[in-house]
């Protein structure tokens, strides 16, 4: 069961990486986030292979090799998201990727990272190689450096950039911290890997928060198109999985039925979801969530009218107008010539002053 769940989680992570990369393949943000997510998927897939109980030595080495470039990808992502920073410089990122690739190669081909992976009554155990400590130091240094970049950007950011950093920091930092603690630090201190099965499940938070940010808050400039048919299909499968799990836990069996009970349950759930009362409730839940990203022009116009209805100096008016457009159009790009706009507003202000004094 654990192997199937972990394999499903790795598949979801690969799907998220492909979706992010295909949205804007030329963007460094999307590219590095996709690399980071793929490496995490490979790590989860390796742990799933270990839970299968076969070829433990191969799966153990594959797990460490898959995770070896994760710190470099995480650091590169933090450097460019949401706007590029001066640190770390490009040459340092190249060094980090080179070190990660080297550790991955050594993990696959030599016993210098880990070896003698086997299953005992206490769970999976492995013997650290000569370079295991160096591998751990590389991981911790890369992670703490990326975290320092995140904190520095968050302290100086405001508005949309700060919101983006809050979402992505929670979605990325917590899974990394959980995975490092359960799969690297605890085995290093105790010599056992009994808690390593917990690490991959921290990545569920990454999928949940990033998915919510993509759909609800339009972060990372992704365009998601989910039709009502696909949304209904996902809801039907989710309801079916919940009911099936609850029935199995309750000991439900229906061997006397002429059809498989799973097929019957799926048909009942699908028919119930397609009835008019259920559709009405589901539409009221889906539409405000999935389609919130579309610009509501009437609401945006009322909001702008309210904000611009009091007296302001030309410079203040230009800044307020820029902020209104940013809130309405982000992530769509736009440009404003503020000096020219301030000059025109000042000219209109000078013309309007004598007219306001006329009897």
Secondary structure, DSSP 8 states (H G I E B T S, - for coil): -HHHHHHHHHHHHHHHHHHHHHH-TT-HHHHHHHHHHHHHHHHHHHHHHHHTTSSHHHHHHHHHHHHTTHHHHHHHHHHHSSS--SSS-HHHHHHHHHHHHHHHHHHHH-SSSEEEEEEETTEEEEEE-TTHHHHHHHHHHHHHHHHHHHHHHHHH--THHHHHHHHHHHHHHHHHHHHHIIIIIHHHHHS--TTHHHHGGGHHHHHHHHHHHHHHS-GGG------HHHHHHHHHHHHHHHHHHHHHHTT---TTSSS-HHHHHHHHHHHHHTSHHHHHHHHHHHHHHHTTTS--HHHHHHHHHHHTSS---HHHHHHHHHHHHHHHHTTS-----HHHHHHHHHHHHHHHHHHHH--
